[in-house]
Amino acid sequence: MSPTYPLVLDLDGRRAVVVGGGPVAARRTTGLLEAGAIVTVVAPALCEDLAVLVDDGRLTWLPREYADGDLAGAWLVQAATADAEVNATVAADAERAGIWCVRADDARTSAAWTPATARVDDITVAVSASRDPRRARAVKDRIAVKLQTGELPLRRVRRKRTGHVALVGGGPGDPGLITTRGRRLLADADVVVVDRLAPRALLDELDPEVEVIEAGKGPQAHTLSQLEINDLLVERARAGQRVVRLKGGDPFVFGRGAEEALACADAGIPCEVVPGVTSAVAVPAAAGIPVTHRGVTRQFTVISAHSAHPGEGPDWASLAAVEGTLVFLMGVSQLPLVVDGLRAHGRSPATPVAVIERGTLADQRTTTGTLETIVAAATDRAVRSPAVIVVGEVVAVAEELATLVRRP
């Protein structure tokens, strides 16, 4: 087979003719209409999908058999009838008129053919495989997945004049748990402003030209203040850059994402919020602990155990009285306070407790006990942040699952 010449056509406002009224013709017609072509369908009868397009006024239908002269003024022809002789006639007429014709029934005798196509944002990938459509579709599907997940480069080389900010939740730690949308935005970024608990392995996959700015906040160690982060996001977007604020978990769950979004709104900067898998649910799940379980509890409460200022701690009396599971984030250093607060207000010392360190990562570790024993157990094992504390009867479910489910 001789080499072919790939080409992308601009059919907007140009006439295209489809001969045939069945499902194949409908698929070809839909693609032409999406490209902006002015489509005429020639067929004695139409399948339901084509009939809907006629009723909507999106195409012209000639309700008869194909006839000489139907291709006049066409830029592209699709021969898609169930009759090989009709398709051959259409192709021969197109050849004489100097019009490219795609035969849907026989790619081997076609002068042109439609590739398997994947479209992600403004990127179009067309795959041809020596006129083997099933092979082409398989390759196209693999490429589409990698584009959708950001594994293939999406970053625009030509920068737009107007920048924007995306607040991306990176998930609980495992880089595979970021959303597809978040991964794609990260691949397209000019600047990434990253938190301490964000999935940092993803930074190794960025284009070398992408600027990474550390904005992590640890106990008594802030690289940038929140006000400085807000100003940075606005400043870079005003400069026309695509800015991703990469956070751990979800940007609106103890992530101060709303403050950053409001700062962008006040400055007139376009801002997109991409939810993330919150560690409040994902980390217990990774340890085999369901935060709700039928017959055990039907609700859970998420609490930040960290207090920015003295006297701003949780309302222990209310928390001790609430039914269901308690999930504490940013609370490892406050574990004795959590235990004392709950026990002092009536929570049973026999209540099960789990502390899960580095949840979803390869070195994840779980320490279990009760409100009476967990502080000593955590001290003996030198438990450190980041970790999630789970208080409630659901902790015992993990022990039952461990006997039934083999985990890697």
Summary of the structure (lengths in Angstrom):
residues: 408
radius of gyration: 29.8
end to end distance: 49.0
largest distance: 92.1
contacts: 1306
relative contact order: 0.08
helix: 34%
strand: 22%
